[in-house]
């Protein structure tokens, strides 16, 4: 198997399993407005489209680097680590997970497991996988897509935090003071 095939398979397995797993989430009691959600979804859609523009056949300025075989397999490993970290966070969150910004019945702060390392570990894992995908591609499109995805993740994380502050009050403020947003071990 070639690294490019492994990368495609990892992302395909993640997408399919993530969609199927949505079936075991609790229903939302309250959710953010569609307008608020559109602000990050536009970045996510454009970033995903650009990140996954095929890298083969590009010459000159569009292809900035071509990783060697060892580097490409290193990127595959980082993608797998990022996606596994995201899955760990999702499993740890359990039925409180949602694709949208929502509050569930019995919504509470989860601050153990990956949520003790960062407040948004699903995004942390996905960003690691996205950055490794970009590094494996080495294209201008990959860099542009990654930049848009990072912007979209930061927008959604900040929207979630405003929503959770309203829902959970000062307990969430305490969590923010103790745990970094996206980068483990970063100063808070």
TORKOL-4160 file (C-alpha; in steps of 0.2 Angstrom, whole numbers, padded with zeros to 4 digits, m for minus):
188
<pt num="1" X="0000" Y="0000" Z="0000"/>
<pt num="2" X="0006" Y="0017" Z="m0004"/>
<pt num="3" X="0005" Y="0032" Z="0009"/>
<pt num="4" X="m0007" Y="0041" Z="m0002"/>
<pt num="5" X="m0019" Y="0026" Z="m0001"/>
<pt num="6" X="m0017" Y="0024" Z="0017"/>
<pt num="7" X="m0021" Y="0043" Z="0020"/>
<pt num="8" X="m0037" Y="0041" Z="0010"/>
<pt num="9" X="m0042" Y="0025" Z="0019"/>
<pt num="10" X="m0039" Y="0033" Z="0036"/>
<pt num="11" X="m0050" Y="0048" Z="0032"/>
<pt num="12" X="m0063" Y="0037" Z="0024"/>
<pt num="13" X="m0064" Y="0026" Z="0039"/>
<pt num="14" X="m0065" Y="0041" Z="0050"/>
<pt num="15" X="m0079" Y="0049" Z="0041"/>
<pt num="16" X="m0090" Y="0034" Z="0039"/>
<pt num="17" X="m0087" Y="0029" Z="0057"/>
<pt num="18" X="m0090" Y="0046" Z="0063"/>
<pt num="19" X="m0107" Y="0048" Z="0054"/>
<pt num="20" X="m0113" Y="0031" Z="0060"/>
<pt num="21" X="m0108" Y="0035" Z="0078"/>
<pt num="22" X="m0119" Y="0050" Z="0077"/>
<pt num="23" X="m0134" Y="0038" Z="0080"/>
<pt num="24" X="m0129" Y="0035" Z="0098"/>
<pt num="25" X="m0129" Y="0054" Z="0104"/>
<pt num="26" X="m0143" Y="0060" Z="0115"/>
<pt num="27" X="m0155" Y="0073" Z="0107"/>
<pt num="28" X="m0152" Y="0091" Z="0109"/>
<pt num="29" X="m0162" Y="0101" Z="0122"/>
<pt num="30" X="m0155" Y="0118" Z="0116"/>
<pt num="31" X="m0144" Y="0123" Z="0101"/>
<pt num="32" X="m0135" Y="0138" Z="0093"/>
<pt num="33" X="m0143" Y="0147" Z="0079"/>
<pt num="34" X="m0141" Y="0141" Z="0061"/>
<pt num="35" X="m0133" Y="0158" Z="0057"/>
<pt num="36" X="m0120" Y="0156" Z="0070"/>
<pt num="37" X="m0116" Y="0138" Z="0064"/>
<pt num="38" X="m0115" Y="0144" Z="0046"/>
<pt num="39" X="m0100" Y="0155" Z="0051"/>
<pt num="40" X="m0088" Y="0141" Z="0053"/>
<pt num="41" X="m0096" Y="0128" Z="0041"/>
<pt num="42" X="m0092" Y="0139" Z="0026"/>
<pt num="43" X="m0073" Y="0138" Z="0032"/>
<pt num="44" X="m0074" Y="0119" Z="0035"/>
<pt num="45" X="m0082" Y="0116" Z="0018"/>
<pt num="46" X="m0070" Y="0126" Z="0008"/>
<pt num="47" X="m0055" Y="0120" Z="0018"/>
<pt num="48" X="m0060" Y="0102" Z="0016"/>
<pt num="49" X="m0062" Y="0104" Z="m0003"/>
<pt num="50" X="m0045" Y="0112" Z="m0005"/>
<pt num="51" X="m0036" Y="0100" Z="0007"/>
<pt num="52" X="m0042" Y="0085" Z="m0003"/>
<pt num="53" X="m0038" Y="0092" Z="m0021"/>
<pt num="54" X="m0027" Y="0078" Z="m0027"/>
<pt num="55" X="m0008" Y="0082" Z="m0026"/>
<pt num="56" X="m0002" Y="0071" Z="m0041"/>
<pt num="57" X="0002" Y="0080" Z="m0057"/>
<pt num="58" X="0006" Y="0097" Z="m0050"/>
<pt num="59" X="0023" Y="0105" Z="m0055"/>
<pt num="60" X="0032" Y="0121" Z="m0050"/>
<pt num="61" X="0023" Y="0133" Z="m0039"/>
<pt num="62" X="0008" Y="0123" Z="m0035"/>
<pt num="63" X="0018" Y="0108" Z="m0028"/>
<pt num="64" X="0029" Y="0116" Z="m0015"/>
<pt num="65" X="0038" Y="0099" Z="m0009"/>
<pt num="66" X="0037" Y="0081" Z="m0011"/>
<pt num="67" X="0039" Y="0071" Z="0005"/>
<pt num="68" X="0051" Y="0056" Z="0004"/>
<pt num="69" X="0043" Y="0039" Z="0008"/>
<pt num="70" X="0049" Y="0039" Z="0026"/>
<pt num="71" X="0041" Y="0057" Z="0028"/>
<pt num="72" X="0025" Y="0052" Z="0020"/>
<pt num="73" X="0023" Y="0036" Z="0031"/>
<pt num="74" X="0027" Y="0048" Z="0046"/>
<pt num="75" X="0013" Y="0059" Z="0040"/>
<pt num="76" X="0001" Y="0043" Z="0039"/>
<pt num="77" X="0006" Y="0039" Z="0057"/>
<pt num="78" X="0002" Y="0057" Z="0063"/>
<pt num="79" X="m0015" Y="0056" Z="0054"/>
<pt num="80" X="m0019" Y="0040" Z="0063"/>
<pt num="81" X="m0013" Y="0047" Z="0080"/>
<pt num="82" X="m0024" Y="0063" Z="0077"/>
<pt num="83" X="m0040" Y="0053" Z="0072"/>
<pt num="84" X="m0037" Y="0041" Z="0086"/>
<pt num="85" X="m0036" Y="0055" Z="0098"/>
<pt num="86" X="m0052" Y="0063" Z="0091"/>
<pt num="87" X="m0061" Y="0046" Z="0093"/>
<pt num="88" X="m0054" Y="0044" Z="0111"/>
<pt num="89" X="m0062" Y="0061" Z="0115"/>
<pt num="90" X="m0078" Y="0057" Z="0107"/>
<pt num="91" X="m0080" Y="0041" Z="0116"/>
<pt num="92" X="m0075" Y="0049" Z="0132"/>
<pt num="93" X="m0089" Y="0062" Z="0129"/>
<pt num="94" X="m0101" Y="0049" Z="0126"/>
<pt num="95" X="m0119" Y="0053" Z="0122"/>
<pt num="96" X="m0116" Y="0072" Z="0126"/>
<pt num="97" X="m0107" Y="0073" Z="0109"/>
<pt num="98" X="m0115" Y="0083" Z="0095"/>
<pt num="99" X="m0110" Y="0089" Z="0078"/>
<pt num="100" X="m0119" Y="0105" Z="0081"/>
<pt num="101" X="m0117" Y="0117" Z="0096"/>
<pt num="102" X="m0130" Y="0110" Z="0108"/>
<pt num="103" X="m0134" Y="0107" Z="0126"/>
<pt num="104" X="m0141" Y="0090" Z="0130"/>
<pt num="105" X="m0151" Y="0085" Z="0145"/>
<pt num="106" X="m0140" Y="0083" Z="0160"/>
<pt num="107" X="m0126" Y="0093" Z="0151"/>
<pt num="108" X="m0111" Y="0095" Z="0162"/>
<pt num="109" X="m0092" Y="0098" Z="0160"/>
<pt num="110" X="m0082" Y="0083" Z="0156"/>
<pt num="111" X="m0064" Y="0087" Z="0162"/>
<pt num="112" X="m0056" Y="0070" Z="0163"/>
<pt num="113" X="m0047" Y="0060" Z="0150"/>
<pt num="114" X="m0043" Y="0070" Z="0134"/>
<pt num="115" X="m0054" Y="0084" Z="0141"/>
<pt num="116" X="m0041" Y="0086" Z="0155"/>
<pt num="117" X="m0028" Y="0090" Z="0142"/>
<pt num="118" X="m0037" Y="0102" Z="0131"/>
<pt num="119" X="m0055" Y="0109" Z="0131"/>
<pt num="120" X="m0058" Y="0104" Z="0113"/>
<pt num="121" X="m0049" Y="0087" Z="0110"/>
<pt num="122" X="m0059" Y="0082" Z="0095"/>
<pt num="123" X="m0053" Y="0097" Z="0086"/>
<pt num="124" X="m0035" Y="0095" Z="0092"/>
<pt num="125" X="m0035" Y="0077" Z="0085"/>
<pt num="126" X="m0043" Y="0083" Z="0069"/>
<pt num="127" X="m0031" Y="0097" Z="0067"/>
<pt num="128" X="m0016" Y="0086" Z="0069"/>
<pt num="129" X="m0023" Y="0075" Z="0056"/>
<pt num="130" X="m0026" Y="0089" Z="0044"/>
<pt num="131" X="m0009" Y="0096" Z="0047"/>
<pt num="132" X="m0001" Y="0079" Z="0043"/>
<pt num="133" X="m0012" Y="0078" Z="0028"/>
<pt num="134" X="m0006" Y="0095" Z="0022"/>
<pt num="135" X="0012" Y="0090" Z="0025"/>
<pt num="136" X="0010" Y="0074" Z="0015"/>
<pt num="137" X="0003" Y="0083" Z="0000"/>
<pt num="138" X="0015" Y="0098" Z="m0001"/>
<pt num="139" X="0003" Y="0108" Z="m0011"/>
<pt num="140" X="m0003" Y="0126" Z="m0011"/>
<pt num="141" X="m0021" Y="0119" Z="m0011"/>
<pt num="142" X="m0016" Y="0109" Z="0005"/>
<pt num="143" X="m0009" Y="0124" Z="0014"/>
<pt num="144" X="m0024" Y="0135" Z="0009"/>
<pt num="145" X="m0037" Y="0121" Z="0015"/>
<pt num="146" X="m0028" Y="0119" Z="0031"/>
<pt num="147" X="m0028" Y="0137" Z="0035"/>
<pt num="148" X="m0047" Y="0138" Z="0031"/>
<pt num="149" X="m0050" Y="0123" Z="0042"/>
<pt num="150" X="m0040" Y="0130" Z="0057"/>
<pt num="151" X="m0050" Y="0146" Z="0055"/>
<pt num="152" X="m0066" Y="0136" Z="0055"/>
<pt num="153" X="m0061" Y="0126" Z="0070"/>
<pt num="154" X="m0056" Y="0141" Z="0080"/>
<pt num="155" X="m0072" Y="0150" Z="0076"/>
<pt num="156" X="m0083" Y="0135" Z="0081"/>
<pt num="157" X="m0073" Y="0132" Z="0097"/>
<pt num="158" X="m0076" Y="0150" Z="0102"/>
<pt num="159" X="m0094" Y="0149" Z="0098"/>
<pt num="160" X="m0095" Y="0133" Z="0108"/>
<pt num="161" X="m0087" Y="0142" Z="0123"/>
<pt num="162" X="m0099" Y="0156" Z="0123"/>
<pt num="163" X="m0113" Y="0144" Z="0122"/>
<pt num="164" X="m0107" Y="0134" Z="0136"/>
<pt num="165" X="m0103" Y="0149" Z="0147"/>
<pt num="166" X="m0121" Y="0154" Z="0146"/>
<pt num="167" X="m0127" Y="0136" Z="0149"/>
<pt num="168" X="m0115" Y="0131" Z="0163"/>
<pt num="169" X="m0110" Y="0147" Z="0171"/>
<pt num="170" X="m0095" Y="0150" Z="0182"/>
<pt num="171" X="m0090" Y="0131" Z="0182"/>
<pt num="172" X="m0086" Y="0133" Z="0164"/>
<pt num="173" X="m0075" Y="0148" Z="0167"/>
<pt num="174" X="m0066" Y="0138" Z="0180"/>
<pt num="175" X="m0063" Y="0125" Z="0167"/>
<pt num="176" X="m0056" Y="0138" Z="0155"/>
<pt num="177" X="m0044" Y="0144" Z="0168"/>
<pt num="178" X="m0037" Y="0127" Z="0171"/>
<pt num="179" X="m0036" Y="0119" Z="0154"/>
<pt num="180" X="m0030" Y="0125" Z="0137"/>
<pt num="181" X="m0041" Y="0127" Z="0122"/>
<pt num="182" X="m0033" Y="0117" Z="0108"/>
<pt num="183" X="m0014" Y="0114" Z="0112"/>
<pt num="184" X="m0010" Y="0102" Z="0126"/>
<pt num="185" X="0001" Y="0109" Z="0140"/>
<pt num="186" X="0000" Y="0127" Z="0132"/>
<pt num="187" X="m0001" Y="0141" Z="0145"/>
<pt num="188" X="m0019" Y="0144" Z="0149"/>
